[in-house]
Amino acid sequence: MTVTLFWSPKGGSGTTVAACCFAMQQPHDRSVLVVDAASAPDVAAVFGLPSREPSTKPCDVSGNVDLLVNTSWESTEQLSKVLDAYDDVIIDAGTNPEQWVSRSDSTIVVLRACYLSLRRYMARDIDSRISDRAVLIEEPGRALTPRDVSQVIDLPVTTIAFDPAISRTVDAGLIATRPPAAWPTLRQVLSL
């Protein structure tokens, strides 16, 4: 099992969309579980599904991809049993990655070239800067460059250009059935 954790220090950075696109890009011969562990779960909506209540049982998204909405677990054994049933686990931790870090093979912080986002990232305790790489959603008109962001957070930064077609796909709830072709293959971009 491979566990990939996506998080951001600030809401609205693109974490959920990145996690969902990454899930849909996994090889079809692998079982994939997306865990929506954010305090305000949105993964079901991004996948075009009705809202889901927190549960200990995954639901089907599409083909080899399942979704589990759960922000906390009563039993670590129960969680391990669910996660171990999948080849790939992708966690959208929102702004609170700490409880998932010990279970993750790779931790990716999703950022925009935004002073507020970087400020919140730097305000965290040094021990909680737990990422091994960063994805920067590049938007036109931002003053900060990828190099600026990399220097501030002291991580390698992979850039993904903002594309309105991706926003339209999310707004239409089509990520699960028609992932945006414009979104780069994150597995290749991140060298995972």
C-alpha positions in Angstrom: 0.0 0.0 0.0 1.2 3.5 -0.9 -0.2 6.5 1.1 0.0 10.0 -0.4 -1.1 12.9 1.8 -2.2 16.2 0.3 -2.7 19.2 2.5 -2.4 23.0 2.5 -1.9 25.7 5.2 -4.8 27.7 3.8 -8.2 26.6 2.4 -9.0 27.3 -1.3 -5.5 26.4 -2.5 -6.6 23.4 -4.7 -5.8 20.6 -2.3 -9.0 18.7 -2.9 -8.9 19.0 -6.6 -5.2 17.9 -6.7 -6.0 14.9 -4.5 -9.0 13.9 -6.7 -7.2 14.3 -10.0 -4.3 12.3 -8.5 -6.7 9.5 -7.5 -8.3 9.4 -11.0 -4.8 9.1 -12.6 -3.8 6.0 -10.7 -3.4 2.8 -12.9 -6.7 1.1 -13.4 -5.4 -2.2 -12.2 -4.8 -0.8 -8.7 -7.5 -0.3 -6.0 -7.6 3.3 -4.9 -9.1 4.9 -1.7 -9.5 8.6 -1.3 -9.9 9.6 2.3 -11.6 12.9 2.8 -10.2 13.9 6.2 -10.6 17.7 5.9 -12.7 19.4 8.5 -15.1 20.5 5.8 -15.3 17.5 3.5 -15.6 18.4 -0.2 -14.3 15.3 -2.0 -17.7 13.9 -2.7 -18.8 17.2 -4.3 -15.7 17.4 -6.5 -16.4 13.8 -7.7 -19.9 14.9 -8.5 -21.4 12.7 -5.8 -24.1 13.6 -3.2 -22.7 14.8 0.2 -21.5 12.0 2.4 -21.6 11.7 6.1 -18.5 10.6 8.0 -18.4 6.8 7.9 -16.1 3.8 8.4 -17.2 2.3 5.1 -16.0 3.5 1.7 -18.4 4.2 -1.2 -17.8 3.7 -4.9 -16.6 6.7 -6.9 -15.7 5.2 -10.3 -14.2 1.9 -11.4 -11.2 1.3 -9.1 -11.6 4.4 -7.0 -13.5 4.5 -3.6 -14.2 7.4 -1.2 -14.1 7.4 2.6 -15.3 10.5 4.4 -13.9 10.4 7.9 -12.0 13.0 9.9 -11.3 10.9 13.0 -11.1 7.3 14.0 -12.1 5.6 17.2 -9.7 2.7 16.5 -6.4 2.7 14.9 -6.9 -1.0 14.1 -10.1 -0.3 12.4 -8.4 2.4 10.2 -5.5 0.1 9.4 -7.9 -2.7 8.3 -9.7 -0.3 5.9 -6.5 1.3 4.4 -4.8 -2.1 4.0 -7.5 -3.3 1.6 -6.2 -0.8 -1.0 -3.1 -0.5 -3.2 -3.1 3.3 -3.1 -4.5 5.6 -0.4 -4.8 9.3 -1.2 -5.7 11.5 1.8 -7.1 15.0 1.5 -6.2 16.3 4.9 -7.3 19.9 4.3 -5.4 22.2 6.6 -4.8 19.5 9.4 -2.3 16.9 8.2 -0.7 16.0 11.5 -2.8 12.9 12.4 -2.0 11.4 9.0 1.7 12.1 8.6 2.9 8.9 10.3 0.8 6.8 7.9 2.0 8.6 4.8 4.7 7.6 2.3 4.7 11.0 0.6 3.4 14.3 1.9 2.5 17.1 -0.6 1.7 20.6 0.4 -0.5 22.4 -2.2 0.0 26.1 -2.4 -0.8 29.2 -4.5 1.8 31.9 -4.9 -0.1 33.8 -2.2 1.5 35.8 0.6 -1.2 34.6 3.0 -0.7 31.0 2.2 3.1 31.2 2.7 2.6 33.2 5.9 0.4 30.5 7.3 2.9 27.8 6.2 5.7 29.6 8.0 3.6 30.3 11.1 3.4 26.5 11.8 5.9 25.0 14.2 9.0 23.8 12.5 8.2 20.2 13.5 4.9 20.5 11.6 6.5 21.4 8.3 6.1 17.8 7.3 6.0 17.9 3.5 8.6 16.3 1.3 7.4 18.3 -1.8 5.1 21.1 -2.9 2.7 21.7 -5.7 2.3 25.3 -6.7 -0.9 26.2 -8.6 0.4 29.1 -10.8 -2.1 31.8 -11.4 -1.7 34.7 -13.8 -0.9 38.0 -12.2 0.8 36.8 -9.0 3.9 38.6 -7.9 5.6 35.6 -6.3 7.5 33.3 -8.5 8.0 29.5 -8.0 11.5 30.3 -7.0 10.3 32.7 -4.4 8.0 30.1 -3.0 10.6 27.4 -3.0 13.0 29.7 -1.1 10.4 30.5 1.5 9.3 26.9 2.2 12.6 25.2 1.6 11.1 22.4 -0.5 11.2 21.5 -4.2 8.3 23.0 -5.9 6.4 21.5 -8.9 4.3 24.1 -10.7 0.9 23.4 -12.3 -0.6 26.2 -14.4 -4.1 27.4 -13.4 -6.5 26.4 -16.1 -10.2 27.5 -16.1 -11.1 24.2 -17.9 -10.3 22.4 -14.7 -12.5 24.7 -12.7 -15.3 24.1 -15.1 -14.8 20.3 -14.8 -15.0 20.6 -11.0 -18.0 22.9 -11.1 -19.8 20.4 -13.4 -18.9 17.4 -11.0 -17.1 15.6 -13.8 -13.7 14.8 -12.3 -14.7 11.1 -11.7 -16.2 10.5 -15.2 -14.2 12.9 -17.3 -11.0 14.0 -15.6 -9.6 17.2 -17.1 -7.1 16.4 -19.9 -5.5 19.7 -19.2 -4.4 18.6 -15.7 -0.9 17.1 -15.9 -0.3 13.6 -14.7 0.6 14.3 -11.1 2.3 10.9 -10.7 4.8 11.9 -13.4 5.1 15.5 -12.5 5.8 14.6 -8.8 8.0 11.6 -9.8 6.0 9.2 -7.6 
